């Protein structure tokens, strides 16, 4: 069977031309004719081969990546990234819980006031709004009912009364809703694609597009598609792309997607947010709009105070132009694979649903007949916004030695390194036969708001508002909290069902804490992996009140993405690469929040199936982000070892003895040779030769590695993470700003220059810091005090000893404004 020519096309135009020529010869039976001498056929072949070559070139990733890299205009970057199939990330709004306090001093009874949907509260100039209606009824300043209305659903909101002050909590979202209407031209030709520019000043978190045809009484919501060519002729859809001014909407032409009817009205509703700027700190939401209570002819302003006890979270900015450029290229070159080092560095783009951070580093640590693995060293982010370096979780990879009889190391085991305590995040089971430690996750404590599945049309007032699941000793504890105004709520019952197994459990009604409680002993009876649980509540007559659901991971075997090498002798076992976090930090956070925002997400989304990896196994580990930086001591030496650092030459040196000449007051033959390497070339007349040191030279002095910083030799320092930077700045005499202005300018410039480069094993040179500071207005010159040497990693993993490789973990090189000290001289 003859292959189709389309399966044989090469990128070389000469090869394409030869293929076409051979094909024409065969087809026309002109094998003996030199077609290069036939002007007409030669012309056609040249044209076809050129067009084919151009087409192939335009389709290859090199071309697309080249033009995306060179593009400068935002519009070009957005268009090219969309052309490559990359959808940029929209902004997301922050969420906050506020505590409202109302003095119960109403003059009338009953007193009713309403906090309507989209009611505004303020953190300075940032708006937060409610997303449903809340009605509060107060009778005689003693009895209170708070009802939340969300569509057709009604819920009772929990509250408390202390010292005649009503307190309750409401969730808010940080966005504002804007509406714009546009008209389709009456003379729009049939089969013409329709485009629409929507000006938007803020960051788009969500957009709804509705269309009303002439003569219709209501709007119809249209669906967003990733590409216009994914729509059939009957799909009422559109494609949205960012522009400099807002969004550009593309509609079909009735052949591809439905064309909007000429004269139709398009309504675009946008939720605009501040993104990451909406992550307001605790206590910053202090004011809100006016609330009124009306009874008959009396209208009274409701006095209230408001605050947010915890920070607003989850607000994120839309991707910057540079991020879109970088991520589009990463997505194009990776093509859904985890093969090259670049793929792993962009793993947050390749696997967008995983909690793995950008700049993750792959390391091949073990390759034998048992397992061929790549360790992925990544970081964890936790806290407000989870986008900044300040939210980096202080983590390390450590080794831990236990007696040979120990085969289980539980979660929250304390491991001490260099006098600092760290805590483990997972259970470990040691397999002595295979020299490996396997990991298992078991929840510490997590909580969520249960989802109302159905209310069974019951009028019984009992509402569930929180599900807490925790491990206590050897048991699993499920607690479903509820509120009720009924007199016999203590007689209600609840049954929990596990969806995957259909197992049902009767829960105990703890009327004191208003919890339905279930204790499962042992906790290993709870199924592994992500599970959905249903809670069915009934009244005293066994009539169904409501059914709720919740999904979470109580326990999980992590062998799919985490394990550790072990080495055993006759008495002990050492486990390597154990992911831990700093214990003092862990004890200072809300552990339930860490469980929800980090570990639960990791358990539900970590999945490498389907990514074309070259290894059998991807082993997730944590970068060293806190403590001492030790890897620079692995850098190879660049000069032969010296015996000592001396100011005065030894009297009777041996041939080729080497010394570093001390920089201060060198004497004898070594005068004027400070910091140079002196070596003896003649022992009779004691003659010395000298080697000038080069910045970042490394050599041994005795058993200690020394580095030349450009100013002097010093033992490779024990730098800390975050890196400490200390700069002495000599102020320009013409500078008119304050000392504080100059200090802030220096800090901002250093952070801005290096922020995008932070990551595992990145290099930071003193000369770069010096150049950055020198270019700041008001700086005459400067002196870099810390770091004492440049930060760089020149070692090769394949040159490390087995012990060094087992203990090796990449160091996350970064600093914060707080770790920068500036002195103005």
C-alpha positions in Angstrom: 0.0 0.0 0.0 1.4 3.4 -1.0 1.7 5.9 1.8 -0.1 9.2 1.5 2.3 12.1 0.8 0.8 13.9 3.8 2.4 11.4 6.1 5.9 12.0 4.6 6.1 15.8 4.7 9.3 17.2 6.2 10.1 20.6 7.5 13.0 21.1 5.0 11.8 22.9 1.9 14.3 21.0 -0.3 13.0 17.7 1.1 9.4 18.8 0.4 10.3 19.9 -3.2 12.0 16.5 -3.8 8.9 14.6 -2.5 6.6 16.6 -4.7 8.8 16.1 -7.7 9.0 12.3 -7.2 5.2 12.2 -6.7 4.6 14.1 -10.0 7.0 11.8 -11.9 5.2 8.7 -10.6 1.8 10.1 -11.3 2.5 11.4 -14.8 4.9 8.5 -15.7 7.7 10.9 -16.3 10.4 9.0 -14.4 13.0 9.7 -17.1 12.3 13.4 -17.4 14.3 16.0 -15.6 11.5 18.2 -14.2 13.9 20.9 -13.1 14.4 21.8 -16.8 10.6 21.9 -17.4 9.9 25.6 -16.7 6.1 25.2 -16.2 6.2 22.1 -14.0 9.3 23.4 -12.1 7.4 26.6 -11.4 4.4 24.7 -10.0 6.6 22.5 -7.9 8.5 25.5 -6.5 5.3 27.2 -5.6 3.7 24.2 -4.0 6.8 23.3 -2.0 7.2 26.9 -0.8 3.6 27.1 0.3 3.8 23.7 2.0 7.0 24.7 3.8 5.6 28.0 5.0 2.4 26.2 6.2 4.5 23.7 8.1 6.6 26.4 9.6 3.7 28.5 10.7 2.3 25.4 12.5 5.4 24.4 14.5 5.8 25.5 18.1 9.1 27.2 17.4 7.3 29.8 15.2 4.5 30.3 17.7 6.8 30.6 20.6 9.1 33.0 18.8 6.3 35.4 18.0 4.7 35.2 21.4 8.1 35.9 22.9 8.7 38.9 20.7 5.1 40.3 21.0 5.0 43.6 23.0 1.5 44.8 22.7 -0.9 43.3 25.2 -3.4 42.7 22.4 -0.8 40.7 20.5 0.1 38.6 23.6 -3.5 37.8 24.3 -4.3 36.9 20.7 -1.2 34.7 20.3 -1.8 32.9 23.6 -5.4 32.2 22.6 -4.1 31.0 19.2 -1.9 28.6 21.1 -4.9 27.3 23.0 -4.0 28.8 26.3 -6.8 30.4 28.4 -5.5 33.0 30.8 -6.6 32.9 34.4 -9.4 35.3 35.5 -9.3 37.1 38.7 -11.0 35.6 41.8 -12.8 37.5 44.5 -11.9 37.4 48.2 -14.3 36.0 50.8 -14.7 37.2 54.4 -16.8 36.5 57.4 -18.0 39.5 59.4 -19.2 39.7 63.0 -22.2 42.0 63.3 -23.2 43.3 66.8 -26.5 45.0 67.4 -27.5 46.6 70.8 -31.0 45.4 71.7 -32.5 48.8 72.4 -35.4 48.9 70.0 -38.4 51.0 71.1 -41.0 48.9 69.3 -41.8 45.2 69.2 -41.5 43.4 67.0 -38.7 45.3 65.3 -37.7 43.9 61.9 -34.8 45.0 59.8 -33.3 43.6 56.5 -29.8 43.4 55.2 -30.6 43.0 51.5 -28.6 41.1 48.8 -25.6 43.1 47.6 -25.6 45.3 50.7 -22.2 46.9 51.1 -19.6 46.8 53.9 -16.2 48.5 53.6 -12.6 47.8 54.3 -11.4 51.4 53.7 -12.1 51.9 50.0 -12.7 48.2 49.2 -16.3 47.0 48.9 -17.6 43.7 50.3 -21.2 42.7 49.6 -23.7 40.1 50.8 -25.0 37.6 48.3 -28.4 36.9 49.8 -31.0 38.6 51.9 -31.0 38.4 55.8 -34.1 39.4 57.8 -33.8 39.9 61.5 -36.9 40.0 63.8 -36.5 41.1 67.4 -39.4 40.7 69.9 -39.2 42.6 73.2 -35.5 42.9 72.8 -35.2 39.3 74.1 -36.3 36.9 71.4 -34.6 37.0 68.0 -35.1 35.2 64.7 -32.6 35.6 61.8 -33.7 34.2 58.4 -31.4 34.0 55.4 -33.1 33.9 52.0 -31.2 32.4 49.0 -33.5 31.9 46.0 -36.4 29.7 47.2 -34.4 28.4 50.1 -34.7 29.7 53.7 -32.2 29.1 56.5 -32.0 30.1 60.1 -28.8 32.0 61.0 -27.1 31.1 64.3 -26.7 34.0 66.8 -25.9 34.8 70.4 -27.1 37.4 72.9 -24.6 38.6 75.5 -25.2 41.7 77.8 -28.2 42.6 75.7 -26.1 42.7 72.5 -27.1 40.5 69.5 -24.2 39.0 67.6 -24.2 37.0 64.4 -21.9 36.1 61.5 -22.4 36.8 57.8 -20.2 35.8 54.8 -19.3 38.5 52.3 -17.7 38.5 48.8 -15.4 41.2 47.5 -16.8 42.3 44.2 -19.2 44.8 42.6 -21.8 44.0 40.0 -21.9 46.2 36.8 -24.3 45.9 33.9 -24.0 47.2 30.4 -26.3 46.8 27.4 -25.4 46.8 23.7 -27.4 46.7 20.5 -26.7 44.5 17.5 -26.7 46.5 14.3 -30.0 46.3 12.4 -28.1 45.9 9.1 -25.8 43.0 10.2 -25.4 40.7 7.2 -26.4 37.1 7.4 -23.5 34.6 8.0 -21.3 37.4 9.4 -19.5 36.8 12.7 -20.4 39.4 15.3 -17.9 40.9 17.7 -18.5 43.2 20.7 -16.1 45.3 22.8 -17.0 45.5 26.5 -15.2 48.2 28.4 -14.3 47.1 32.0 -12.2 49.1 34.4 -11.7 46.4 37.1 -10.6 42.8 37.2 -13.1 40.3 35.9 -14.1 37.5 38.3 -17.2 36.4 36.5 -19.2 37.5 33.5 -22.8 36.6 32.3 -23.9 37.3 28.7 -27.6 37.5 28.0 -29.5 38.3 24.8 -33.0 39.5 24.2 -34.3 39.4 20.6 -36.6 42.2 19.3 -40.2 41.5 20.5 -39.1 39.1 23.3 -40.0 39.9 26.9 -37.0 38.4 28.6 -33.3 37.7 28.2 -31.7 34.3 27.4 -28.4 33.4 28.9 -25.7 32.4 26.4 -22.9 29.9 27.1 -19.2 30.7 26.9 -17.0 28.4 24.7 -13.2 28.2 24.6 -13.2 28.5 20.8 -15.7 29.7 18.2 -15.0 26.5 16.2 -16.2 24.3 19.1 -19.8 25.6 18.5 -22.3 23.9 16.3 -24.8 25.9 14.2 -27.4 25.6 17.0 -25.2 26.6 20.0 -26.1 29.9 21.5 -22.6 30.7 22.6 -19.7 33.2 22.6 -16.0 33.4 23.1 -14.4 36.0 25.5 -10.9 37.4 25.2 -9.2 40.0 27.4 -8.2 43.3 25.7 -6.5 46.5 26.9 -9.9 48.0 27.6 -11.8 45.1 29.0 -13.2 42.1 27.1 -13.9 41.3 23.5 -16.9 39.0 22.8 -17.1 36.9 19.6 -20.4 35.4 18.5 -21.2 32.9 15.7 -22.6 33.4 12.2 -25.3 30.7 12.2 -23.0 28.3 10.4 -20.6 28.2 13.3 -22.6 29.1 16.4 -25.9 31.0 16.4 -25.6 34.6 15.1 -27.4 37.1 17.4 -30.5 38.5 15.7 -30.0 42.0 14.2 -31.4 44.6 16.5 -31.1 42.3 19.5 -30.1 43.6 22.9 -27.0 42.1 24.6 -26.8 42.5 28.4 -23.3 41.9 29.9 -23.2 41.5 33.7 -19.8 41.6 35.2 -18.5 40.8 38.7 -15.6 43.2 39.1 -13.1 42.5 41.9 -9.9 43.9 43.4 -8.4 40.4 43.2 -5.5 40.0 45.6 -6.0 43.5 47.0 -9.3 42.3 48.4 -7.5 40.0 50.9 -8.2 42.5 53.7 -6.4 41.9 57.0 -8.4 41.0 60.1 -10.2 43.9 61.6 -10.1 46.0 58.5 -13.9 45.7 57.6 -15.2 48.4 60.0 -18.2 50.1 58.3 -21.2 49.4 56.2 -24.3 51.0 54.7 -27.2 52.2 56.7 -29.8 49.7 58.0 -33.3 50.8 58.9 -36.1 49.3 60.9 -39.7 50.4 60.1 -42.9 49.9 62.1 -45.9 51.7 60.8 -44.9 55.3 60.5 -41.7 55.0 62.5 -38.4 54.5 60.8 -35.3 54.0 62.9 -31.6 53.7 62.0 -30.2 50.4 63.4 -27.1 51.0 65.4 -24.5 48.2 64.7 -20.8 47.6 64.7 -19.0 45.3 62.3 -15.6 43.7 62.0 -13.9 40.7 60.3 -12.3 38.6 63.0 -10.2 36.8 60.4 -8.6 38.0 57.1 -10.4 37.9 53.8 -9.0 35.1 51.7 -8.8 33.6 48.2 -8.6 36.8 46.2 -6.3 36.5 43.2 -5.4 38.8 40.4 -5.8 37.9 36.8 -2.6 36.8 35.1 -0.3 39.6 34.1 0.8 40.0 30.5 4.2 38.5 31.3 2.6 35.5 33.1 0.3 34.9 30.1 3.3 35.0 27.8 5.4 32.7 30.0 2.5 30.2 30.8 1.3 30.1 27.2 4.8 29.1 26.0 5.2 26.6 28.9 1.8 25.0 28.0 2.8 24.8 24.4 6.2 23.3 24.9 5.0 20.8 27.6 2.0 19.5 25.6 0.7 17.8 28.7 3.9 16.0 29.5 6.3 15.8 32.5 9.5 15.1 30.7 12.0 17.9 30.6 13.2 20.0 33.5 11.3 22.9 32.0 8.0 20.9 32.3 8.6 20.4 36.0 9.5 24.0 36.6 6.1 24.9 35.0 4.2 22.0 36.7 1.6 24.5 38.0 0.7 25.2 34.3 1.0 21.6 33.1 -1.2 20.3 36.0 -3.2 23.4 36.8 -5.5 21.7 39.3 -2.6 20.5 41.6 -1.3 22.4 44.6 2.3 22.1 43.2 4.0 25.5 43.0 5.8 27.1 40.1 9.6 26.6 39.9 9.3 23.0 41.2 12.6 21.2 40.7 12.9 17.6 39.5 15.8 15.5 40.9 16.6 11.9 39.8 17.7 10.4 43.1 17.3 6.6 42.7 17.3 4.4 39.6 17.4 0.6 40.2 15.4 -2.5 39.5 12.9 -1.6 42.1 11.8 1.8 41.1 12.8 4.6 38.7 11.7 7.8 40.2 12.0 11.5 39.9 11.6 13.6 43.1 9.7 16.8 42.6 10.8 19.4 45.1 8.0 21.9 45.6 6.8 24.5 48.1 3.5 25.0 50.0 1.7 28.3 50.3 -0.7 29.0 53.1 -2.4 32.2 54.2 -4.2 35.3 53.0 -4.2 35.3 49.2 -1.6 32.5 49.0 0.2 34.3 46.2 3.1 36.1 48.0 6.5 34.9 49.3 5.3 35.9 52.8 2.9 32.9 52.6 5.6 30.4 52.0 5.3 27.5 54.5 8.6 27.0 56.4 9.4 23.5 55.3 12.4 21.1 55.1 13.4 17.7 54.0 15.1 15.9 56.9 16.4 12.4 57.8 15.3 10.6 60.9 16.9 7.6 62.6 14.9 5.1 64.7 15.6 1.7 66.2 15.5 -1.2 63.8 12.4 -2.5 65.6 10.4 0.7 64.8 8.3 0.3 61.7 5.7 3.0 62.2 6.3 6.8 62.7 3.0 8.7 63.3 2.0 12.1 62.0 3.1 15.0 64.2 6.3 13.3 65.2 8.9 16.0 66.3 12.3 15.8 64.5 15.1 18.2 65.6 17.6 19.6 63.2 20.3 22.1 64.2 18.4 22.8 67.4 15.1 23.6 65.6 12.0 21.4 66.0 10.1 20.3 62.9 6.9 18.3 62.7 5.9 15.5 60.3 2.7 15.9 58.2 2.0 12.2 57.4 2.1 8.7 59.0 5.1 6.6 57.8 5.3 2.9 57.6 8.8 1.4 57.2 9.2 -1.5 54.8 12.6 -3.0 55.8 12.5 -5.6 53.1 12.3 -3.0 50.3 14.3 -0.3 52.1 11.5 2.2 51.7 9.1 4.2 53.9 5.6 4.6 52.7 3.3 7.5 53.6 -0.3 7.6 54.7 -2.5 10.7 55.3 -4.9 10.8 58.2 -6.9 14.0 58.9 -6.1 16.0 61.9 -9.3 18.1 61.9 -11.2 19.7 59.1 -14.5 21.5 58.7 -16.9 22.5 56.0 -20.4 23.9 55.5 -22.6 20.9 54.6 -24.6 21.1 51.4 -28.4 20.9 51.7 -29.5 18.1 49.4 -33.2 18.4 50.1 -35.5 19.8 52.8 -38.3 17.3 52.2 -40.7 20.2 52.3 -40.5 20.0 56.1 -41.6 23.0 58.2 -39.5 21.8 61.2 -37.0 24.5 62.1 -33.6 22.8 62.3 -30.7 23.9 60.1 -27.2 22.3 59.9 -24.4 24.8 59.4 -21.1 23.0 60.1 -19.5 19.6 59.7 -16.4 18.9 61.6 -14.3 15.7 61.1 -11.3 14.8 63.2 -9.1 12.0 64.4 -9.0 11.6 68.2 -6.7 8.9 69.4 -7.7 5.7 67.5 -11.2 7.0 66.6 -12.8 9.1 63.8 -15.2 11.7 65.1 -17.9 13.2 62.9 -19.8 16.2 64.3 -22.7 17.8 62.5 -23.7 21.1 64.1 -27.2 22.4 64.0 -29.4 25.3 65.2 -33.1 25.0 66.0 -35.9 27.0 67.7 -38.1 23.9 68.1 -38.8 22.8 71.7 -38.2 19.1 71.0 -35.0 19.4 69.0 -33.4 17.1 71.5 -35.5 14.3 70.2 -34.4 14.7 66.6 -32.2 12.0 65.0 -29.5 11.8 62.3 -28.2 9.0 60.2 -24.9 9.2 58.3 -24.4 7.2 55.1 -21.1 6.6 53.2 -21.9 6.9 49.5 -19.2 4.5 48.2 -20.0 1.6 50.7 -23.7 2.4 51.5 -22.8 1.9 55.2 -25.2 3.7 57.5 -24.5 4.9 61.1 -26.8 6.3 63.7 -25.4 9.5 65.2 -25.9 10.7 68.8 -27.7 14.0 69.5 -25.6 16.0 71.8 -28.1 18.6 72.8 -25.6 20.6 74.9 -23.3 21.4 72.0 -26.1 21.1 69.3 -24.1 18.4 67.5 -25.1 15.1 66.0 -22.0 13.0 66.9 -20.6 9.8 65.5 -17.5 8.0 66.8 -16.0 5.3 64.6 -13.5 3.0 66.3 -11.0 2.2 64.9 -10.6 5.1 62.5 -9.2 2.7 59.9 -12.8 1.6 59.4 -13.4 4.9 57.5 -12.9 4.3 53.8 -9.8 5.7 52.1 -9.7 8.5 49.5 -12.2 11.2 48.8 -15.6 10.2 50.2 -19.1 11.7 50.1 -21.1 11.5 53.3 -24.9 12.0 53.6 -26.6 13.1 56.8 -30.4 12.5 57.0 -32.2 14.3 59.9 -35.6 13.2 61.2 -38.0 14.5 63.9 -39.5 12.6 66.8 -42.1 11.1 64.5 -39.4 9.8 62.1 -40.6 12.4 59.6 -37.7 13.5 57.4 -36.6 17.1 58.0 -33.5 17.5 55.7 -30.7 15.7 54.0 -27.1 17.2 53.9 -23.9 16.1 52.2 -20.2 16.7 52.7 -17.1 15.4 50.8 -13.6 15.0 52.3 -10.6 12.8 52.6 -10.3 11.2 56.0 -7.3 9.0 55.2 -5.4 8.1 52.1 -2.5 5.9 51.0 0.1 8.2 49.3 2.2 5.5 47.5 1.1 7.1 44.2 3.2 10.2 44.8 5.3 10.0 48.0 7.8 7.6 49.5 11.2 7.8 51.2 14.4 5.8 50.9 15.7 4.1 54.0 19.0 2.6 55.1 19.3 0.1 57.9 22.0 -1.6 59.8 21.8 -4.1 62.6 20.5 -1.6 65.1 18.9 1.5 63.4 17.0 2.6 60.3 17.4 6.0 58.8 14.6 7.5 56.8 15.6 10.2 54.2 13.7 13.0 52.6 10.9 13.3 55.2 8.7 16.4 54.4 8.3 18.4 57.6 7.3 22.0 58.6 8.6 24.2 61.4 6.9 23.2 64.6 6.7 26.7 66.1 5.0 28.0 62.9 2.6 25.0 62.9 1.6 25.7 66.5 1.0 29.3 65.7 -1.6 28.8 62.9 -5.1 27.6 62.8 -4.5 23.9 62.0 -8.0 23.3 60.7 -7.4 26.0 58.1 -4.1 24.5 57.1 -5.8 21.1 56.8 -8.5 22.6 54.5 -6.4 24.9 52.4 -3.3 22.8 51.9 -3.6 19.1 52.8 -7.1 18.4 51.8 -6.5 20.1 48.4 -3.3 18.0 48.0 -5.2 14.8 48.8 -8.1 15.5 46.3 -6.1 16.9 43.4 -2.6 15.3 43.3 -2.7 13.1 40.3 0.0 12.3 37.7 -2.0 9.8 35.7 -2.0 10.6 32.0 1.2 12.8 32.0 3.8 11.2 29.7 6.6 10.9 32.2 9.8 9.2 31.4 9.9 7.6 34.9 7.7 5.1 36.7 7.0 7.3 39.7 6.9 11.1 40.6 7.9 11.5 44.3 6.6 14.8 45.8 8.9 16.4 48.4 9.2 19.8 50.0 12.0 22.3 49.3 14.0 23.6 52.2 12.5 27.0 52.8 13.7 27.6 56.3 16.7 27.0 58.5 20.3 26.9 57.3 21.4 26.8 53.7 24.0 24.0 53.4 24.1 23.1 49.7 26.8 25.6 48.8 29.2 23.4 50.7 28.6 20.8 48.0 30.2 23.1 45.3 33.4 21.6 43.9 36.7 23.2 44.6 38.3 25.3 41.9 41.8 25.6 43.4 44.2 23.1 45.1 44.0 22.9 48.9 45.9 25.3 51.2 47.5 24.2 54.5 46.5 27.4 56.4 45.9 31.1 56.3 49.0 33.0 57.5 50.4 36.5 57.5 54.0 35.5 57.8 55.7 32.9 55.5 56.7 29.6 57.4 60.4 29.3 57.9 60.9 25.8 56.5 58.1 25.0 54.0 58.0 21.9 51.9 58.0 22.0 48.2 54.6 23.0 46.7 53.2 23.8 50.1 50.3 26.2 49.7 49.0 29.0 51.9 46.5 31.7 51.7 48.1 35.0 52.5 46.1 36.8 55.2 44.9 40.2 53.9 45.9 42.1 57.0 49.6 43.0 57.6 51.3 40.3 55.5 55.0 40.2 56.3 58.3 39.1 54.8 58.1 37.8 51.3 54.4 38.0 51.4 54.1 41.8 51.6 51.6 43.1 49.0 50.2 39.6 48.4 47.2 39.7 50.7 44.4 37.2 49.7 46.7 35.6 47.1 47.6 31.9 47.2 51.4 31.5 47.9 53.1 28.2 47.0 56.7 27.2 47.6 58.7 26.5 44.4 62.2 26.3 46.0 62.9 25.1 49.6 66.6 26.0 49.5 66.2 29.7 49.0 62.5 29.6 50.2 61.0 31.1 47.0 57.3 31.7 46.6 55.1 32.0 43.6 51.6 33.6 43.8 48.2 32.9 42.4 45.6 35.7 42.3 42.2 34.7 43.7 39.2 34.9 41.5 35.7 35.8 42.9 33.8 32.6 43.9 37.0 30.5 43.9 36.6 27.6 46.4 39.3 25.6 48.0 40.0 23.5 51.2 41.9 25.0 54.1 42.4 21.9 56.2 39.0 20.2 56.2 37.0 23.4 55.7 35.9 24.8 52.4 36.7 28.5 51.9 35.3 30.8 49.2 36.7 34.0 47.9 34.1 36.7 48.0 36.1 39.3 46.0 37.2 41.0 49.1 38.6 38.1 51.1 38.6 34.4 51.9 36.0 33.1 54.3 34.5 29.7 55.3 31.4 29.1 53.2 28.9 30.8 55.4 25.8 29.2 57.0 23.2 31.4 55.3 19.7 31.3 56.6 16.4 31.2 54.7 15.0 33.7 54.0 18.3 35.2 53.0 19.6 38.1 55.0 20.7 41.1 52.9 22.6 44.0 54.5 23.5 47.1 52.5 25.5 50.2 53.5 24.4 53.1 51.3 26.4 56.3 50.8 23.8 59.0 50.1 24.2 61.3 47.1 24.7 64.9 48.4 22.1 66.2 46.0 19.4 63.8 47.2 16.4 65.8 48.7 14.4 62.9 50.1 14.4 61.6 53.7 16.6 58.8 55.0 13.4 56.7 55.3 12.5 57.3 51.7 15.9 56.1 50.5 15.7 53.0 52.7 12.3 52.1 51.3 13.5 52.8 47.8 16.5 50.4 48.2 14.3 47.7 49.7 11.7 48.0 47.0 14.3 47.9 44.2 16.0 44.8 45.5 12.7 42.9 45.9 11.4 44.0 42.5 14.6 43.0 40.8 14.8 39.5 42.3 11.3 38.5 43.2 10.5 36.7 39.9 13.7 34.6 40.2 13.1 33.1 43.7 13.1 29.4 43.6 15.1 26.2 44.3 18.8 26.5 43.8 18.7 29.9 42.1 21.8 32.0 41.9 22.1 35.5 43.4 25.3 37.3 42.9 26.6 40.2 45.0 27.4 42.1 41.9 23.8 42.0 40.9 22.7 43.4 44.2 25.4 46.1 44.0 24.3 47.1 40.5 20.6 47.3 41.5 21.3 49.6 44.5 23.8 51.7 42.5 21.1 52.6 40.0 18.7 54.0 42.6 18.3 57.8 42.6 19.9 59.2 45.7 22.6 56.5 46.0 26.2 57.7 45.4 27.7 54.3 46.0 27.1 51.3 48.3 28.7 48.4 50.0 27.2 44.9 50.3 27.7 43.5 53.8 25.5 40.5 53.5 25.5 38.0 51.9 29.2 37.7 52.4 29.5 35.8 49.2 27.4 35.2 46.1 24.8 32.4 46.3 25.3 29.8 43.6 25.2 26.0 43.1 27.9 24.6 40.8 27.9 20.9 41.9 26.6 18.0 39.9 24.3 15.5 41.5 26.0 12.6 39.7 29.3 13.6 41.5 27.9 13.5 45.0 28.5 10.5 47.2 25.6 8.2 48.0 25.3 9.7 51.5 25.3 13.2 50.1 22.7 12.4 47.5 20.4 10.7 50.1 20.6 13.8 52.3 20.3 16.3 49.5 17.3 18.6 49.3 17.1 21.8 47.1 17.1 25.1 49.0 14.5 27.7 48.1 16.5 30.9 47.7 14.5 34.0 48.5 14.3 37.0 50.8 11.6 39.4 52.0 11.6 43.1 52.7 11.9 42.3 56.4 15.1 40.4 55.8 16.7 43.4 54.1 18.7 45.8 56.3 19.7 49.2 54.9 22.1 51.6 56.6 22.4 55.2 55.2 25.9 56.7 55.6 
